[in-house]
Amino acid sequence: MVLGPAHVLVLDLPTLPTAPTGVLTWLAVFADPWPGAMVVWRSADGSSFERLAIAEAPAVVGETLDDLPAGPLWRWDRASRVRVKLYGGALSSAADLAVLNGRNAVAMRNADGAWEMLQFGEAELVAAGTYELSHLLRGQAGSEGAMGSPLIAGAPFVLLDAQVLSGRPMMLRIVAGERDHGDPSAVQIAVTPQATALKPLAPVHLSARRSGAGVTISWIRRTRIDGDSWDAGEVPLGEESQAYDVDILDGGDVVRTLTANGPSILYAAADELADFGSAQMSLNIRVAQISATVGRGFAAEATLNL
């Protein structure tokens, strides 16, 4: 069989509920014709290689055909639709409960290279290999910062199913299983794992309340690990300890950074007077949880009326 290079996408994603511990990088491998299996070889020095993983079946990959505007977070987006052209494979609709339990998760890459993870409930076949997706959940698994405004047509698309491989790669070669990593049909890519999967997720529900002592700023933390249970009263911490940076902003400038070891902090009246000269009617703030490993996580920013 005459084989050409495989189509390989490297995905830098937040921590996924199904991911093994410590996974920083995901690979989607597609080839047409599919040679039976594709082997991923890894090398630390570029000369000696070891087997890292085997793709037994092709990943479902493609590209978007429409601009996809930014949508609501953490609730169904019933207005947006996007057509996706697949290079192979198929998509199918799923009931709401199945989607909420993890079905139909996909990743789309924006123009900056960041991957938004989203889910869809409806998949309608509208042309050969082309589906219109709707009934969406946007910015899943903490990827809301990667949501394009809009996501431009032509964005790479990957179905996040069992065919997407996980690992901690460096230099990789992907080739048909019966061929050596030195075969001319091998695809070689150099991958530098990013810290996306290790970053704490952005806090939510930022609020502020003024008192005689100053302004108490509070929020609700999120977790990147084991946070999907509906039964838990509080999600697991997911980090070594609670720590947050709270930036007080004047326009785009940081005038003060407060540190907190819990989900609230007092912005003292004397500090507000020193920063702005008077009590403010509203505050623009940015809150990020701190990881002992990678520092600041994804930040939430809001203008809060007082």
N, C-alpha and C positions, 0 to 999 in steps of 0.2 A: 504494500500500500504506500502510495506517495503521500507524505504528510508535510503540511506546512506548520509554521509556528502557531502555538495556541494563543488565544486571546485571554490575557490575564489582567485582572484588576486587583489592586491592593487597597484594602479598606481600613481606614483609621477610624474606629468606632468607639463610643462609650462602652462601659461594661454592660454586656448583655446578660439577661437572666440565665441563659443556658450555657454561658461561657465557662470553660475550665478556669481555675484560679490562675491569675498571672498572664492571661492572654492579652497581648497588645496589638496584634495585627491579624487581619483576616484576608484570605485569598479567594477570589472567584475565578475559576478556570473553565474556559469554554473552547471547544474545537468542533469543526464541522468539515469532514466526518469525524465522529468521536472514535478514537482508536481502541477503546475498550477500557482503558484506565490511564491516568496521567500521574506520573511520579514527581513530587517536589523534592529537589535536592538542595541541601544547604551547605554553605561554606563560610568559614570564618576568615580564610586567608586568600580565597580566590583560586586555589589550586587543588586542595583536597575537599571532596564532597561526601556528605552522608545523607541518607534518606531521611526526610522530615515528615512527609505525609503522602498519602495516595488519594487522588480524586477518582472515585469509582464511577461517577457519572458527571455529566457537565452541569455547571451552575446555570441557572436561568438568568441571563443577562440581556441587556438591550439598551435603549436610549429613549428619552422622552421626546414627544413630537410637539408639545405645546408648552408655553410658559405657564408655570404654576405659581399663582400669587401666594403670599404668606397667608396662613390661616390661623384659626383659633387654636389655643393650646389646651390639652387635657380635657377636651370634649370633642364630640363628633363635628367634623366639618362637612356639612350636608350641601354646601354650595359649590365647592371646587370640584373640578374634573380634570383629568390629564390623560392623554393617550400615550401609550408606551409601545414601541416597536421592539419585539423580542428577536434575538438572533436565533433562538431555538427554545423549545420547551413550551409550557403553557401556564396560564394563571386561572384561578377559579374564585368564585365568591365564597364568603363564609358568613355564618351567623354572628350576630353581635357578641354573644358570649364566647364563641371560639376566638374572635379577634381579641377580645379582652384577655383571653387566656394565652395569647401569643401568636395566633395564626396570622398569616399574610403580612409578615413584617418584611419591609424592603428598605433599601438604602439608595439615595439619590445624591450625586455629588454636585455641589454648587460651583460657581465660577471661581471661587477662592480655593477650591480643593477640599473643603470640608464636607463631610457626609451627613445628611439629615436622615435619621431613621423614622419611617412612618409606616402606618398600617392601613389597609383598605378592606372594606366590607364587600364592595361590589366590583366585579370585573366583567365587562361586557366585550365580547369579541366583535369588533367593528370592521375588521379587514384581515387579510391573511397575516397571521402572526402579530396582529395589532389589537390591543385591549384598551378600553376606556375605563379608568379606575375612578371610583367615587366612594362616598361614605368613608371619609378619611379620618385618621387620628395622626396629628402632626407632631413633630419634635419629640418623638418618643425616646425613652432611655436617657434623657438629659441632653438630647441633640438639638434643642430648640434654637441654640445660637447659630446653627448651620442652616436654618430655614431661610431660603432665598426670598428676596422681595423684589421681583419674583425669582423663582428658580427657572433659568432660561432654558428654552427648548434645546434638545441635544444633550441634556445631562445624562451621564452614565447611570444605569439602573441595575440593581442586583436584588434578586429575591433571596432573603436571608433564611435559607433552609439548610438541611443537613449536608448539602453538597458544598457549602462554603466552608473552607478549611481554616483552622486556627493555628497559631504558632507564634514563635518569637524569631522571625527570620533575620538573616543578614544578607548575604548574597545567595540568590536562588536561581535554580535552573528547573524548568518544567518541561517534561518530555513524556512521550508515550511509554507505558510501563515496560514494554519489551525492549526498549532502546536505552543506551547508555547516556549519561548526562553530557557526554561530549558529542552526541549526535548533532548534525547540522540543523535538525528541526527543533532543537531545544531552545526555549526562550530563557534568556538570562536577564534578571532584574536585580538591582541593588535596593534594599529596603532598610530604612532607618526607623525602627519602631518609635512612635510618638507616645506622649504621656496622656493622651485623651482618655483612655480607659481608667487611668489612675486619678483623674481630677475629680474632686467632690462636685456634686451637682449644684446648680444655682439655687439658693433659698427661694421661697415663695411667700406670698401674703405679707409683704413688707407693710408696716404700719408705724405711726408715730403719734405720741400723745404728750401734750405740754402740761407741765406742772410748775410749781414754784422753783424747783431745783433745776429745771431745764426740760429737755425733750427726751422722752424715753422712746427709743427706736427698737422695734421687735420684728421678728420674722419666724417662719417655720422652716426648719431644715429638711433636706431630703437626703436619701442615701443611694449610693450606687450599688449596694450589695443587699440582696434578699429583702427588697422593699416592696414586693408585689402582693404580700399577704393582706387580705381584707380583715383578718382576725386580730392582727397585732394592734395593741393600743398605741404603740410608738415604734417607728421603724428602727432597725439596728443602726448603730452609729456609722459603721463602715470605715472609720478612721481610728487612729490611736487615741485621740482625745478630741473634745470639742474646742475649736478655736476659729475665730472669725476676724477679718479685717472689715471695717466699716469706713468708707471714704465719704467725707462731707464735700460736696462739689459746689463750686461757684462757676456756672457755665460748664466748660470742659475741664476746669482746673481743680485739682484736689487741694483744699485749704486745710484739711485736717484728716488724719487717719486714726480711728479708735480701734482698740483691740478688745475682743470679748471672748469669754470662755463658756458662754451659753447664748441662747437665741434672743438676747436683748442687751441693750447698752444705754447708759445715760449720756446724752450730749449736754454737758453742763451749761447753765445759763451764762456763766462767765466766759466759757469757751466760745459760745455763739456770739457774744458781744465782741470778743477779741477778733473773731473771724469776719463778722459782717457789720459791726458797729451798732446793730440794733436787733431786736427780736424779729424773726422772719415769719411771713405769712405761710411760707411753704419751704421745704427743704428738698434738694436733689441729692440722693444718696446712692451709694453702690455697696453691696454686701457680698462677700465671698467667703466660703468656708476654706480653711487651711488644711492641707495635707502635709504630714511630716515628711512625706517622700518627695512630692513635686511642688509644694508651696500652694499658692492660691489656686482655687478651683474656678469653675465657671461662675461669673458674677451676675447678680440681679441688680438692676438699676431702676429707680422709681423717683418720681416727684410726689412728695407727700404733703398734703395740706394740713395746716395746724389750726 
